Amino acid sequence: MLSTTPRTTLNRAKDKARTSRADLYAVLDAGLVCHLGVVSRGFPMVVPTGYGRIDDTLYLHGSTGATSLRDADEVCVTVTHLDGIVLARSSFNHSVNYRCAMVYGHVRRVEDPEEHLAALRAITEQLAPGQWEAARKPTRKELAATMVLALSLEEASVKVRQGPPVDEDEDYELPIWAGVLPLHQSWGAPEPDPALTVDLAVPEHITSRTMPAPSEMPGVNPPL
């Protein structure tokens, strides 16, 4: 079960809350970019960045010169998937179908070399599964220039909204179209780097991602 704290307890739309860790993992594992909220030099800052998960730890990375990472202490990280626009009969009841995870906590700078490398692997695999083994591994200089932060998933919440619009009872008789305009994300055809020196076939772990996602196939719903 997910933690219940003042920061993770929903005050509105409590019916949209999900309480299992499986729901949290599903939202995080399906994402590509998170938004890291920090207070840096006395000002709030929200930074989009790549991430990866290993068990109950979320890893974030960036340049050692990044102010947002150097100043990060107590943070909030969010991952959101937009699944559709909900068109109601009244403008007030318009909404969106979405899946969202929010994680709070104190970040820890990863210093252990093995954990540092494992975290970078997780971040790479989050964006491109199979790419860590296909690409050159980072050098000592590159590792030294890359900061990794670890955030426990102990304090987190998940919200999900799916389904048709909810209108006022008297509005259902109005001659106004209502429903959901689904939104699906898909990959295009791989585009080779013009600087390739030899004619190489696109690796299978890349071409396999151009197949339709389960959420785009008829009769298959997205996670959660």
C-alpha positions as MATLAB code, in Angstrom:
seq = 'MLSTTPRTTLNRAKDKARTSRADLYAVLDAGLVCHLGVVSRGFPMVVPTGYGRIDDTLYLHGSTGATSLRDADEVCVTVTHLDGIVLARSSFNHSVNYRCAMVYGHVRRVEDPEEHLAALRAITEQLAPGQWEAARKPTRKELAATMVLALSLEEASVKVRQGPPVDEDEDYELPIWAGVLPLHQSWGAPEPDPALTVDLAVPEHITSRTMPAPSEMPGVNPPL';
ca = [
       0.000    0.000    0.000;
       1.069    3.591   -0.595;
       1.893    5.839    2.318;
      -0.725    8.131    3.834;
       0.776   11.458    4.869;
      -0.533   15.031    4.922;
       1.165   15.563    1.567;
      -0.171   12.435   -0.129;
      -3.730   12.503    1.217;
      -6.171   13.748   -1.424;
      -8.506   16.496   -0.283;
     -10.442   16.614   -3.559;
     -11.528   13.923   -6.026;
     -10.703   11.182   -3.558;
     -12.341    8.634   -5.852;
      -9.424    9.087   -8.252;
      -6.844    7.928   -5.710;
      -4.999    4.639   -6.203;
      -3.494    3.050   -3.139;
      -1.330    0.132   -4.269;
       2.378    0.229   -5.034;
       1.638   -1.663   -8.253;
      -0.309    1.397   -9.448;
       2.624    3.654   -8.599;
       5.111    1.427  -10.413;
       2.841    1.227  -13.470;
       2.664    5.018  -13.824;
       6.404    5.505  -13.275;
       7.505    2.619  -15.502;
       5.340    3.830  -18.404;
       6.855    7.330  -18.361;
       9.802    8.871  -20.151;
      10.210   12.259  -18.493;
       9.495   13.415  -14.952;
       9.275   16.930  -13.539;
      11.542   17.664  -10.594;
      10.354   20.435   -8.287;
      13.045   22.023   -6.106;
      13.713   25.266   -4.277;
      16.948   26.684   -5.672;
      18.539   29.882   -4.347;
      15.286   30.754   -2.632;
      13.096   30.314   -5.709;
      10.907   27.405   -6.837;
      12.063   25.600   -9.968;
      10.497   22.751  -11.945;
      12.891   20.864  -14.209;
      11.947   18.173  -16.773;
      14.446   15.336  -16.720;
      14.954   11.647  -17.414;
      14.654    9.132  -14.622;
      14.779    5.446  -13.816;
      13.437    3.184  -11.089;
      15.096    0.343   -9.216;
      12.680   -1.263   -6.767;
      11.532    1.488   -4.375;
      14.087    4.090   -5.412;
      13.730    6.680   -8.165;
      16.944    7.934   -9.768;
      17.411   11.328  -11.439;
      20.500   12.556  -13.222;
      22.101   15.608  -14.743;
      25.280   17.619  -14.970;
      27.287   18.150  -11.799;
      27.095   21.828  -12.716;
      23.287   21.910  -12.695;
      22.093   24.293   -9.992;
      18.772   22.491   -9.691;
      20.526   19.244   -8.757;
      23.181   20.781   -6.517;
      20.537   22.638   -4.511;
      18.052   19.760   -4.405;
      17.126   18.682   -0.897;
      13.403   18.297   -0.177;
      11.784   17.743   -3.568;
       8.598   16.790   -5.353;
       8.732   14.646   -8.504;
       5.752   14.086  -10.799;
       5.075   11.850  -13.793;
       1.884   12.412  -15.783;
       0.298   10.609  -18.727;
      -2.452   12.385  -20.672;
      -4.823    9.742  -22.080;
      -7.611   11.867  -23.514;
      -9.667   15.045  -23.495;
     -13.063   14.676  -21.808;
     -15.661   16.776  -23.631;
     -18.744   17.460  -21.535;
     -22.054   19.109  -22.288;
     -21.078   22.067  -20.122;
     -17.740   23.867  -20.193;
     -17.538   23.517  -16.397;
     -17.451   19.719  -16.562;
     -14.757   19.385  -19.218;
     -11.812   17.358  -17.962;
      -8.963   15.069  -19.018;
      -8.310   11.368  -18.602;
      -4.892   10.925  -17.047;
      -2.565    8.886  -14.841;
      -0.337   10.782  -12.456;
       2.190    9.913   -9.755;
       3.613   12.377   -7.243;
       6.612   11.558   -5.036;
       7.847   13.618   -2.090;
      11.025   13.274   -0.123;
      14.607   14.155    0.671;
      16.993   13.278   -2.166;
      20.303   11.562   -1.592;
      23.333   12.187   -3.790;
      24.612    8.846   -5.058;
      28.306    8.458   -4.277;
      28.804    4.678   -4.435;
      30.309    3.840   -7.870;
      28.292    0.643   -8.333;
      24.990    2.310   -7.442;
      25.902    5.293   -9.617;
      26.432    3.043  -12.634;
      23.326    0.960  -11.905;
      21.263    4.144  -11.684;
      22.548    5.412  -15.046;
      21.703    2.047  -16.567;
      18.162    2.271  -15.171;
      17.750    5.803  -16.528;
      19.017    4.764  -19.973;
      16.776    1.692  -20.052;
      13.764    3.788  -19.026;
      14.148    5.850  -22.192;
      15.416    3.128  -24.518;
      15.137   -0.481  -23.300;
      18.086   -2.507  -24.562;
      20.255    0.511  -25.323;
      22.585    0.181  -22.330;
      24.071   -3.045  -23.690;
      24.192   -1.710  -27.260;
      25.992    1.571  -26.524;
      29.505    2.371  -25.307;
      29.644    2.536  -21.524;
      30.464    5.893  -19.885;
      34.080    6.771  -19.217;
      35.424    7.818  -15.823;
      35.393   11.432  -16.983;
      31.767   11.168  -18.109;
      30.764    9.512  -14.846;
      32.498   12.245  -12.878;
      30.549   14.889  -14.804;
      27.188   13.233  -14.119;
      25.342   13.702  -10.845;
      22.769   11.124   -9.758;
      20.148   11.730   -7.094;
      18.193    8.988   -5.355;
      14.651    9.519   -4.099;
      12.811    6.971   -1.984;
       9.299    6.060   -3.138;
       8.176    5.828    0.485;
       5.981    8.950    0.284;
       3.950    8.939   -2.928;
       0.443    9.274   -4.300;
      -1.286    8.215   -7.507;
      -4.350    9.715   -9.179;
      -6.163    8.293  -12.189;
      -9.122    9.632  -14.135;
     -10.650    7.454  -16.853;
     -14.052    7.303  -18.497;
     -16.725    9.566  -19.992;
     -17.746   13.041  -18.829;
     -19.850   13.539  -15.720;
     -22.510   16.170  -16.374;
     -25.290   17.710  -14.349;
     -28.474   15.625  -14.482;
     -30.407   18.326  -16.337;
     -27.659   18.664  -18.979;
     -27.917   15.087  -20.269;
     -30.934   16.063  -22.345;
     -29.086   18.870  -24.132;
     -28.417   18.269  -27.884;
     -24.656   18.666  -27.379;
     -22.117   16.001  -28.334;
     -20.165   14.699  -25.350;
     -17.512   12.024  -25.012;
     -13.778   11.410  -24.942;
     -11.140   12.275  -27.519;
      -8.433    9.663  -26.789;
      -4.778   10.599  -27.019;
      -2.194    7.947  -27.943;
       1.573    8.320  -28.103;
       3.418    6.348  -30.758;
       6.924    6.068  -32.167;
       7.824    7.023  -35.723;
      10.274    5.311  -38.029;
      13.888    5.428  -36.756;
      15.988    8.142  -38.456;
      19.670    7.171  -38.892;
      22.345    9.647  -37.872;
      23.790   11.189  -41.093;
      27.236   10.766  -39.512;
      27.051    6.953  -39.524;
      30.233    5.718  -41.227;
      28.867    2.307  -42.182;
      25.490    1.005  -43.296;
      23.997   -0.490  -40.156;
      20.626   -2.091  -39.671;
      18.441   -0.540  -36.985;
      18.723   -2.757  -33.878;
      15.733   -4.904  -33.009;
      15.330   -3.324  -29.576;
      14.651   -0.028  -31.385;
      12.494   -1.260  -34.274;
      10.310   -3.246  -31.880;
       9.137   -0.012  -30.278;
       7.578    1.194  -33.531;
       4.903   -1.480  -33.182;
       1.521   -0.236  -31.855;
       1.423    0.052  -28.087;
      -1.169   -2.071  -26.267;
      -3.201    1.066  -25.492;
      -3.493    1.747  -29.249;
      -4.786   -1.694  -30.136;
      -8.557   -2.155  -30.440;
     -10.138   -3.460  -27.261;
      -7.031   -2.966  -25.105;
      -7.089   -0.356  -22.370;
      -4.041    1.565  -21.097;
      -2.501    0.589  -17.749;
      -4.586    1.349  -14.674;
];
